[in-house]
Amino acid sequence: MSLQIEDPRIVEFDVQTDEMLVNMGPQHPSTHGVLRLLLRTDGEIVHECTPHIGYLHRCAEKIGENLSPPQYIPYTDRMDYLAAMNMNLGFALAVEKLIGMEVPEKAVHLRVLIAEIGRIASHLVGMGTYGLDLGTFSPFLYAFREREIILDLFEEVCGARLTYSYITIGGATHDLPDEIEMPDGLASLIGKHKGERLPFLDVIEIFLQWLELRIREYHTLLTKNMIFISRTAGLGILSPEMAVSYGCTGPVLRGSGVDFDLRRDGEAIYTRMYKGYDFEVPVAPFKEAPREVIVGDNWCRFYVRMMEVVQAIRLVRQAIPKYKAATGSYREPFKMNTKLPKDEVYLETEAPRGQMGFYVVGNGEGNPLRLRAKSSCFCNVSVTDQICQGVPLADIPAIVGSLDIVMGEIDR
Amino acid sequence: MDIQGIHSILLERFGESVVGSQTFKAIDPWIQVSAASIVEVCTFLRDDSRLLFNHLNDLCGVDYFEPDAKKAAKFGHEPHVEVVYHLSSLKQRHQLKLKVVVPRWKDNVEGQLPVVPSLSAVFGIANWHEREAYDLMGIHFEGHPNLRRILCPEDWIGHPMRKDYAFPLEYHGVRGR
């Protein structure tokens, strides 16, 4: 029985071509590292998208069984290398929970300050590279200009620019510097203070004031850009049920409309850090969203990140006076010969890309019996197949990019 | 809800043959569940309106074994493999740790992987976490739709997170040591 279609507006959708297997990656520029996507396509339409991971596997968990916790801190840097401060924090908190260590008040506010600046840097990369995925180059340059200043500040704090190992068990390796020379990048951007020595916390405040004004520019460049909206809105829709079932966390979960943030809802040892801080958790749907946007699509995930930058700025601003007023040391000393008790802990913290969990099993020795790093991106990328079905091939980078994955964390 | 409440609900529903010993003294207390009924227990935990454990945070294996004969006396654990499930509820805001204890090798025949039922029908993410546990720890998840290696290459031999794993001397012409 054949159905006669007379209306010319109706396009026949059951036209099929030969199936083709397309390998995207592991060296594809828009897969954010060494992710390989195996696509089963029918013409332009993708029917199945299988992610293959493991190209950056460095046996981080196995190494952890042979090192004491302070020695392991540099390995956590190399997991999510775009938010190394937050990785250090997650591991340090897990070990502190295991040995029952109390962190001095000053170290707590120092950690909030540093971790939230790290979150800004990470989301700036997420925003910039998402622009690259969609074919616009300029947001990337702006985002990296801003991130560069954060890296300059972190360099003044701990000497490293990418793998900091700064936040450690019991606090941080050093106190924040009192006075620094104004970073050249920031001085030339704001047009003053070149070569001047200023208090470190004042430099942060100058930077935040400047960054706050730039966020409106990002919205003009990307968020409210017509081309950007048509590439992201209504695409890659992840339902809240699926997001929860697949263990998605962080901006991916909140972009699907699930109101959950460990900084507010997490375990006591983590939420205690943020006690007395006033911040909001951005969750889709948004009032200011364009008409085309559906909860759980690429645009929502992207916008959650943008809003988190605003909240992170608020948190840093609140941390500065708290840090100044706090008493005590920046660090509770951790003895190198500390034996881990015969117990086990699991602690998740809210890293920029989602909930990063560390599971540490002690056995009365210096080295843990088992060290497990649960990666947030690992769970986030596992949902790719579900949200990439039935979309054109050209939209795959837009969907995978909106998950904002870092392969170093997935493969560990 | 605290661990004692959850434990009594589970005990009432499944009985002592399924829900085993628990340690409330640990920092993160856990409940031990028999391997055969882990799927039933997790489905119940997910769907019961008092519990609503809808989020599987983590699933991993732990190998309790000391390969060094000199240290084995001080080790303090019988050799076994544990599968640890970290569950949480995004609605009720509580957490739970479940453990399944299996022998290191099935029927104590070395090379025969221990068997645990797969949770992939209950939680979507269990699919990948179980593949990782299979790959690194060598646990066979029965009923898994696609139990292949995930981090190591497909032709890799052995399960690297096992305590008695021997590092390969050679892989496709690349020297190991």
Interface residues (C-beta under 8 A of the other chain):
Chain A: I53 G54 H57 C59 E61 K62 K97 L98 G100 M242 V244 S245 Y246 G247 V258 F260 D265 E267 K342 D343 E344 V345 Y346 E348 Q355 G357 Y359 V361 N363 G364 L369 R370 R372 K374 F378 C379 S382 V383 Q386 D411 R412
Chain B: A26 I27 D28 N54 H55 L56 N57 D58 C60 V62 D63 Y64 F75 G76 H77 V84 H86 L90 R93 Q95 K97 F123 G124 I125 N127 W128 E132 L136 R149 I150 L151 C152 P153 P160 M161
